[in-house]
Amino acid sequence: MRDKDAISSCALIAEVAAWAKDQGLSLLDLLESLYVRYACYKENLISIVRKGKSGIEQINAMMEKFRNQPPVSLGDQMWY
């Protein structure tokens, strides 16, 4: 089944935009006020694509390794 997050996200942003309008703000005004109050964070996402049959095999091998040998740390965070 396909992901349906976009549908609920659109409904939520419409509700926020309506609330902002009731407050005399644009959606951009509201967003900027949130940035000023709480700051903002920029995230970088790197997608690695594995295509075809060999790609599926590579992904399966990576997942099997994670299941059998889970990482014990991520950055400076250790898990025991």
C-alpha positions in Angstrom: 0.0 0.0 0.0 1.3 3.5 -0.9 2.1 6.1 1.8 -0.8 8.5 2.5 1.0 11.0 4.7 0.6 13.8 2.1 -3.2 13.7 2.4 -3.2 14.2 6.1 -0.4 16.8 5.8 -2.5 18.8 3.4 -5.5 18.8 5.8 -3.3 19.8 8.7 -1.6 22.7 6.9 -5.0 23.9 5.7 -6.2 24.0 9.3 -3.0 25.8 10.4 -3.5 28.3 7.5 -7.1 28.9 8.6 -6.0 29.5 12.2 -3.3 31.9 11.1 -5.7 33.9 9.0 -8.1 34.2 12.0 -5.1 35.6 13.9 -4.4 38.2 11.1 -1.3 36.3 10.0 -0.3 34.7 6.7 1.1 31.2 6.8 4.6 32.7 6.1 4.2 35.1 9.0 3.4 32.2 11.3 6.3 30.2 10.1 8.7 33.1 10.5 7.5 33.7 14.1 8.1 30.0 14.9 11.6 30.3 13.5 12.3 33.4 15.6 10.9 31.7 18.7 12.3 28.2 18.4 15.0 28.6 15.7 15.1 26.3 12.7 17.1 23.3 11.6 18.2 22.3 8.1 18.5 18.7 7.4 20.4 17.0 4.6 19.1 13.7 3.3 21.2 11.5 1.1 19.3 8.8 -0.8 21.2 5.9 -2.1 19.4 4.0 -4.8 20.0 0.4 -5.6 18.4 -0.6 -8.9 17.5 -3.9 -10.4 18.0 -7.5 -9.2 21.5 -6.8 -7.9 20.2 -3.7 -6.0 17.5 -5.8 -4.3 20.2 -8.4 -3.4 22.4 -5.6 -2.0 19.6 -4.2 0.1 18.6 -7.6 1.4 22.2 -8.3 2.4 22.5 -4.9 4.2 19.2 -5.6 6.1 20.3 -9.1 7.0 23.5 -7.7 8.4 21.6 -5.1 10.5 19.4 -7.8 11.9 22.2 -10.1 12.8 24.8 -7.5 13.8 23.0 -4.4 14.9 25.1 -1.3 15.4 26.3 -0.6 18.9 26.7 3.2 18.4 25.6 6.0 16.2 27.9 9.1 16.3 28.9 9.5 19.9 25.8 7.6 21.3 26.5 4.1 22.6 23.9 1.4 23.0 24.5 -1.5 25.3 
